[in-house]
Amino acid sequence: MQTMTVTLLLAAMGLCGGCDNLSTPQKTAIGGAALGTGIAAVAGAPFAAVVGAGLIGGAVGYLGGEAIQSNSLETR
């Protein structure tokens, strides 16, 4: 079970690399959601907690990406 979860997590992270037309906040939101979901699933949390961790990870990832983009030299 854990091997499958880790494999799916790595596959989701690999898909993020192919998203060239997404903004930085969108990319980091996808990565945060994948990490949050994967960590909760590996820890053996119930389904609702896994979904919640994915939502929280996506929100935190988006906010982090927004901060990175606003401090980027390209936007100044």
C-alpha positions as CSV (number, residue, x, y, z in Angstrom):
1,M,0.0,0.0,0.0
2,Q,2.7,2.4,0.9
3,T,4.7,1.6,-2.2
4,M,1.7,2.4,-4.4
5,T,1.1,5.7,-2.5
6,V,4.6,6.8,-3.0
7,T,4.5,5.8,-6.6
8,L,1.4,7.9,-7.2
9,L,2.9,10.8,-5.3
10,L,6.0,10.7,-7.5
11,A,3.8,10.5,-10.6
12,A,1.8,13.5,-9.6
13,M,5.0,15.4,-9.0
14,G,6.3,14.4,-12.4
15,L,3.2,15.7,-14.0
16,C,3.8,19.1,-12.4
17,G,7.0,19.4,-14.4
18,G,5.1,19.4,-17.7
19,C,2.9,22.4,-16.8
20,D,4.9,25.1,-18.6
21,N,1.9,27.4,-19.2
22,L,0.9,27.5,-15.5
23,S,1.9,30.4,-13.2
24,T,4.2,29.9,-10.3
25,P,1.4,29.9,-7.7
26,Q,-0.5,27.3,-9.7
27,K,2.5,25.0,-9.9
28,T,3.2,25.3,-6.2
29,A,-0.4,24.7,-5.3
30,I,-0.4,21.4,-7.3
31,G,2.8,20.4,-5.6
32,G,1.5,21.3,-2.1
33,A,-1.7,19.4,-2.7
34,A,0.2,16.3,-3.8
35,L,2.6,16.5,-0.9
36,G,-0.2,17.0,1.7
37,T,-2.2,14.2,0.3
38,G,0.7,11.8,0.0
39,I,2.0,12.5,3.5
40,A,-1.5,12.0,5.0
41,A,-2.0,8.8,3.0
42,V,1.3,7.3,4.0
43,A,0.7,8.2,7.7
44,G,-2.5,6.1,7.5
45,A,-5.0,8.9,8.1
46,P,-8.7,8.4,7.3
47,F,-10.0,9.5,3.9
48,A,-11.4,12.8,5.1
49,A,-8.1,13.8,6.7
50,V,-6.3,12.9,3.5
51,V,-8.6,15.1,1.5
52,G,-8.3,17.9,4.0
53,A,-4.5,17.7,4.0
54,G,-4.6,17.9,0.2
55,L,-6.7,21.1,0.4
56,I,-4.6,22.7,3.0
57,G,-1.4,21.7,1.2
58,G,-2.8,23.3,-2.0
59,A,-3.7,26.5,-0.3
60,V,-0.3,26.8,1.4
61,G,1.4,26.0,-1.8
62,Y,-0.5,28.7,-3.7
63,L,0.3,31.3,-1.1
64,G,4.0,30.4,-1.2
65,G,4.0,30.5,-4.9
66,E,2.3,33.9,-4.9
67,A,5.0,35.2,-2.5
68,I,7.7,33.8,-4.7
69,Q,6.2,35.4,-7.8
70,S,5.7,38.8,-6.2
71,N,9.4,38.9,-5.1
72,S,10.6,37.7,-8.5
73,L,12.9,40.0,-10.4
74,E,10.9,39.3,-13.5
75,T,7.8,41.1,-12.1
76,R,9.7,44.2,-10.9
